[in-house]
Amino acid sequence: MISNVYERERNRMVDILVQEGFIKSQAVEQAMRRVPRHRFVAKGYEAVAYEDAPFPTENGQTTSAPSIIAIMCEAALPFSLMFEVGCGYGYLVSVCALAQPNGKIITAELYENIATHAAKNFTDLGIDDRVTVIVFDGSLGPPLNTQPDTIIISAAAPEVPHAVFEKLAEGGKMIVPVGTDVQELLLVKKKGAMITKPLIPCIFVPMQGTYGAGHYP
């Protein structure tokens, strides 16, 4: 009975996001109907998990509002290899993985307890063969031999983090919230130079790590 309630609430949430234009593609719509967001929030928040609002996880971190998740995933598609900074409990990359079933994702998380929770979510969803969470300082950029064609930064920086952007493949794209108190979610493309396009105002927790928000003047 409880699972049926969650399914109804999830479908209601997705219907609203489609009507309001946050979800534009069938791939993202179907993915968001499959991902059980109530498993990606802190205990005590399950009953409100399908409201369009951010909710806490652990260590002062949050999971973003579903409307922001939809926008980020739409902007990320298509991708072959994605690197994410700030995995959290893994809601965003779960949606991306189901929307792009032939894509691979490496997601970095600073906190081991949060990464462990995310890894369990990926296993439960059956995407752990394509999505890997690593305990790593993502502000340093992807620790990969191959440059990713897509990078998502799920935390705010005062400016586009160049240490990460430099490791993006030529022709690739980055989605990143830029600003201080209130940010602008940017789509940043690497085409010889840096080309930016604003998507929507947003509020994210600050990016941490070596080149996190505190690194900037």
N, C-alpha and C positions, 0 to 999 in steps of 0.2 A: 504493500500500500504506500509506504513512504517513497519507494523508488518511482511509483506512478505519479505521485505528487511532484517530485523533482522533475520528472520528464515533462509534465504539463507546464510547469513553471519555466523550464528551459525553452520549450517550444513557444510559449508566450513571449519570452524575452526576445527570441530570434525573430518572431513575427514583427515585433515593434521595431527592432533594428533594421529590418528590411523596409518597413513602411517609412521610417525616418531617413532612409538613404545611407545609413552607415555600412550596411552590407550591400554590395553591388553584384557579386558573382555567386553563381550556384555553388562553386567549390567552397567558398567561405561559409555560405549559408549551411550547407550540409555538414561541414566540419563543426560548426558551432552547435548544431543540433546533436552532435555525437559526444561532445566533451562535457562531462559532468562537473560543472564549475563548483558545486558544493564540496568537491574533494580538493579544491585548490584554494580554500580559505581556511583561516584559523578556526579551531573548535569554538562553537558558540555562534558562528556566523552562517552556518549551513542554511538556516531557514530563510535568510535574506540574500543568499548567494546569487539569485537570478534577478536582482535589482541592478539597474545600470549605475553602479557606484563602485569605487575602489574599496577594498577591505584589507585589514591587516593579515600578515602571515606570522613571521617571527623576526626577532632581532631588529625591530623597527622598520621592517620592509612591508610592502603592500603588493596586492595583485590588482592590476589596473581595471578600470571600468570596462565592461564588455564592448561599449561603443568605441573606445580607444583601441581595444584589441582588434576589433573588426577593421578599423582604418589601417592599423599597422600591418595586419595580415594581407589586406587587399594590396597595399603598397609593396609588400615583399614579394608577391607572386609575379612571375614565376621565378624559381630559384633552383639551382643544382646543389650548391653547398652554402648553407647559412651558418653564420657565427652570431651568437647572441651574448651580450654582456648583461648579466643580471637575471639569472634564470628564475629566481623565486621558486614557487611550487610548480612552475612549468606550464601554466595555462596558455600563454601566448604561443610557445613553440608546439604545444599539443595541437592547437588549432591550425597552425601553419603546416605541421606534419601531415595532418589529415586532409588539408586542402591541397597539398602538393605531395601525393603519395610516392613519387619517385625521387624526392629530394632528401638530402641528408642534412642533419642539423647537429652542430656542436654548441652547447650552451654552457657558459661559465658562471659559477656562483662562488662568492667569497666564503659563505658560511656552510660548513659541512653538514650541519643538521638540516638546513633547508635543502641542500643538494640531495640528501638521502631521501627526503620526502618527495622531491621531484622525480627521482629515479624510480621510486615505487609507483608513482602515477604513470610514468611512461610504460612500465611493465604491465600495469593493469589495463592500459589502453591498447597494448600490443604493438607499440611503436618503438620499443627499446632497441630494435634492430637498426633503426634509422636515426634515433635521437640519443645523443650521449651527453650527460651532464658531467662536467669536470669541476673540481674545487680549484679555482684559479683566479688570479687578479685580471679580470677581463679588460681593465683600463690599459693594459700593456698591448692589447690587440690579440688576434688569434694566434695560438702557438701551433700553427699548422704548416706543413710543407707546401700545401696548395693554398693559394689565395682564394678566399670565399667570394662568390659573386654577389652575396647579400649579407649585410651586417645589420643587426638590430641592437640598439642600445636601450635597454629598459630601465634607464635611470637618467637623471638630468645632468647636463653639463653647461657651464656658462657660454661655451662656444663649441663648435664641432671639434671633437677630440682627434687631433691630427695623428697621434700615435696609433690610433685604430684605423683612421681613414687611409693612412699610408699602406696598410696591409690589405686593403680592398682591391680586388682584381680590377683591371682597366675595363671600363664598360659596366662595372657593377654599381650597386646602389646601397645606401645606408639610410636607415630610419632612426632618427635620434631626436629627443626633446632637448631644446636649447633655450637657456634662460636661467633666471634665478628663482624668484618667488613664483612667478607664473611663466611657463615656457611655451614655446611654439614647437609643435611636432614638425620636423623637417624631413623631406625626402631629398637626400643628397646623392647626386650621381657623379661618377668619376669618368669623365670623358675628356682626357687630356688635362682638364682643369676641374675644379669643384663647381658643380651646378646645383643650386639649392632651390627647393620649392616648398613653401609653407603649406601644411595640411590642416592643422587645427590647433587652437590654444589648448593647453593641458597643464597638469600638475603631476610631477613625478618626484620621488625621493631622490636626493643627490647621488650621483655616481661616486662610488668609493674606490679605494685602491691607490696605487702609485700615481696615476694621472687622473685621479678623481677630481671632484669639484674643488676640493681644498688646494689642489695644485695650481689653480689659476689665480692671478693677482686680483 
